[in-house]
């Protein structure tokens, strides 16, 4: 993946290209991490790279279900707390979270490809305090913009956490993950 989203010719391509770009940036923060490192938090909060990727997968699944107007499964298990949404459970691995994220992305991409008009109405769930009660529907366009925002926000969290783990930053991680040629960025290497 280049450091920037590719040129775009139309709105749909722009939205899906930027979403794909933000997904990749989030995922690359996990490059070279062990499960233990993916569980690490870099602050007093509960955010971890593995947990953020898990959360991003769940969010994307939730929003895709809304676009498809399908009944969404609960995002959390009955015994999960708010903090559990953002961390890997003992039986969850980084590989599992990355696979769940890739699956959610693939499903979203397929759903969006099947939508003729990005202005198509998407019902707003009612009774949840973070959704405005007076808004009854959003558009698919709005959902895509929200997914870009959500993924980028958590990608920024993951950047800071990763830097706190081993000092790695996005471009050296990309250079390592994708074998970019030097001299612009020295690819990240694990500490020996």
C-alpha positions as CSV (number, residue, x, y, z in Angstrom):
1,X,0.0,0.0,0.0
2,X,1.4,3.4,-0.9
3,X,1.5,6.0,1.9
4,X,-1.6,7.7,0.3
5,X,-4.9,6.6,-1.1
6,X,-4.9,6.3,-4.9
7,X,-6.4,8.9,-7.2
8,X,-10.2,8.5,-7.6
9,X,-12.6,9.2,-10.4
10,X,-15.9,9.2,-8.6
11,X,-17.5,9.4,-5.1
12,X,-18.0,5.6,-4.6
13,X,-14.4,4.9,-5.5
14,X,-13.2,7.7,-3.2
15,X,-15.1,6.5,-0.2
16,X,-14.2,2.8,-0.6
17,X,-10.5,3.6,-1.4
18,X,-10.2,5.8,1.7
19,X,-11.9,3.2,3.9
20,X,-9.5,0.5,2.5
21,X,-6.5,2.8,3.1
22,X,-7.5,3.5,6.7
23,X,-8.2,-0.2,7.3
24,X,-4.7,-1.0,6.1
25,X,-3.1,1.7,8.3
26,X,-4.9,0.3,11.3
27,X,-3.8,-3.3,10.5
28,X,-0.2,-2.4,9.8
29,X,0.2,-1.2,13.4
30,X,0.0,-4.9,14.3
31,X,2.9,-5.9,12.0
32,X,5.4,-8.1,13.8
33,X,3.6,-8.1,17.1
34,X,3.2,-11.1,19.3
35,X,-0.2,-11.8,21.0
36,X,1.3,-10.5,24.2
37,X,2.3,-7.2,22.6
38,X,-1.1,-6.9,20.8
39,X,-2.7,-7.0,24.3
40,X,-0.4,-4.3,25.7
41,X,-1.8,-0.9,26.7
42,X,0.3,2.3,26.5
43,X,-1.7,4.4,28.9
44,X,-3.9,4.2,31.9
45,X,-6.8,3.2,29.5
46,X,-7.7,-0.2,28.2
47,X,-7.0,0.3,24.5
48,X,-4.7,-2.2,22.9
49,X,-3.8,-2.8,19.2
50,X,-5.5,-6.2,19.2
51,X,-8.5,-4.8,21.0
52,X,-8.8,-1.9,18.6
53,X,-8.7,-4.3,15.6
54,X,-11.4,-6.5,17.2
55,X,-13.5,-3.4,17.9
56,X,-13.1,-2.1,14.3
57,X,-14.2,-5.5,13.0
58,X,-17.3,-5.5,15.2
59,X,-18.2,-1.9,14.3
60,X,-17.9,-2.6,10.6
61,X,-20.1,-5.7,10.9
62,X,-22.7,-3.7,12.8
63,X,-22.8,-0.9,10.2
64,X,-22.9,-3.4,7.3
65,X,-25.8,-5.2,8.9
66,X,-27.6,-1.8,9.1
67,X,-26.9,-1.1,5.4
68,X,-28.2,-4.6,4.5
69,X,-31.0,-4.2,6.9
70,X,-30.2,-7.4,8.6
71,X,-30.6,-8.2,12.2
72,X,-27.2,-7.7,13.8
73,X,-25.9,-10.2,16.3
74,X,-25.0,-8.6,19.7
75,X,-21.6,-6.9,19.3
76,X,-20.7,-8.1,22.8
77,X,-21.0,-11.4,24.6
78,X,-23.4,-11.2,27.6
79,X,-20.6,-11.2,30.1
80,X,-18.4,-8.5,28.3
81,X,-17.9,-5.1,29.7
82,X,-17.4,-1.9,27.7
83,X,-13.6,-2.3,28.3
84,X,-13.7,-5.9,26.9
85,X,-14.8,-4.5,23.5
86,X,-11.3,-3.0,23.2
87,X,-9.1,-5.8,24.4
88,X,-8.5,-9.4,23.3
89,X,-10.0,-12.0,25.6
90,X,-7.7,-14.8,26.8
91,X,-9.0,-17.1,24.0
92,X,-8.7,-14.5,21.3
93,X,-5.4,-14.0,19.3
94,X,-4.1,-11.2,17.2
95,X,-4.4,-13.6,14.1
96,X,-8.1,-14.1,15.0
97,X,-8.7,-10.3,15.3
98,X,-7.0,-9.7,12.0
99,X,-9.0,-12.4,10.3
100,X,-12.3,-11.1,11.8
101,X,-11.3,-7.6,10.6
102,X,-10.5,-8.8,7.0
103,X,-13.8,-10.8,6.9
104,X,-15.8,-7.7,8.0
105,X,-14.0,-5.6,5.4
106,X,-14.7,-8.1,2.7
107,X,-18.4,-8.3,3.6
108,X,-18.7,-4.5,3.7
109,X,-17.0,-4.1,0.3
110,X,-19.4,-6.7,-1.2
111,X,-22.4,-5.0,0.4
112,X,-21.4,-1.6,-0.9
113,X,-20.7,-2.9,-4.4
114,X,-24.3,-4.1,-4.4
115,X,-25.8,-0.8,-3.5
116,X,-26.9,1.2,-6.6
117,X,-27.3,4.6,-4.9
118,X,-25.2,5.8,-2.1
119,X,-28.1,7.9,-1.1
120,X,-30.1,4.7,-0.2
121,X,-31.7,5.0,3.3
122,X,-30.2,3.2,6.2
123,X,-32.5,3.0,9.3
124,X,-31.0,4.5,12.5
125,X,-31.3,2.1,15.5
126,X,-33.7,3.6,18.0
127,X,-33.3,3.6,21.8
128,X,-29.5,3.9,21.9
129,X,-28.3,7.1,23.6
130,X,-25.5,7.8,21.1
131,X,-27.9,7.9,18.1
132,X,-30.0,11.0,17.8
133,X,-33.6,10.1,18.5
134,X,-34.9,12.6,15.9
135,X,-33.0,11.1,13.0
136,X,-34.7,8.1,11.5
137,X,-32.3,7.3,8.7
138,X,-28.9,7.9,7.3
139,X,-27.6,7.2,3.8
140,X,-25.1,4.6,2.8
141,X,-22.8,7.5,2.0
142,X,-23.1,8.7,5.6
143,X,-22.3,5.1,6.8
144,X,-19.2,5.0,4.6
145,X,-18.0,8.4,5.9
146,X,-18.6,7.2,9.5
147,X,-16.6,4.0,8.9
148,X,-13.7,6.0,7.5
149,X,-13.9,8.3,10.6
150,X,-14.1,5.4,13.1
151,X,-11.3,3.4,11.4
152,X,-9.1,6.5,11.2
153,X,-9.7,7.4,14.9
154,X,-8.8,4.0,16.1
155,X,-5.8,3.8,13.7
156,X,-4.5,6.9,15.4
157,X,-5.0,5.3,18.8
158,X,-3.2,2.2,17.5
159,X,-0.3,4.4,16.2
160,X,0.3,5.8,19.6
161,X,0.0,2.4,21.3
162,X,2.5,0.9,18.9
163,X,5.0,3.7,19.3
164,X,4.7,3.1,23.1
165,X,5.4,-0.6,22.6
166,X,8.6,-0.5,20.5
167,X,8.9,2.9,19.0
168,X,7.6,1.8,15.6
169,X,5.6,4.3,13.4
170,X,3.4,3.9,10.3
171,X,5.8,4.4,7.4
172,X,8.6,2.2,8.7
173,X,6.0,-0.5,9.5
174,X,4.6,-0.1,6.0
175,X,8.1,-0.3,4.5
176,X,8.7,-3.5,6.4
177,X,5.2,-5.1,5.8
178,X,5.4,-4.4,2.1
179,X,9.1,-4.5,1.4
180,X,9.3,-0.9,0.3
181,X,12.7,-0.1,-1.3
182,X,15.0,2.1,0.8
183,X,16.3,4.9,1.1
184,X,13.1,6.9,2.0
185,X,12.1,4.9,5.0
186,X,14.2,2.4,6.9
187,X,11.9,-0.6,7.3
188,X,11.0,-1.5,10.9
189,X,12.9,-4.5,12.3
190,X,12.1,-6.3,15.5
191,X,14.5,-5.8,18.4
192,X,17.0,-8.5,18.8
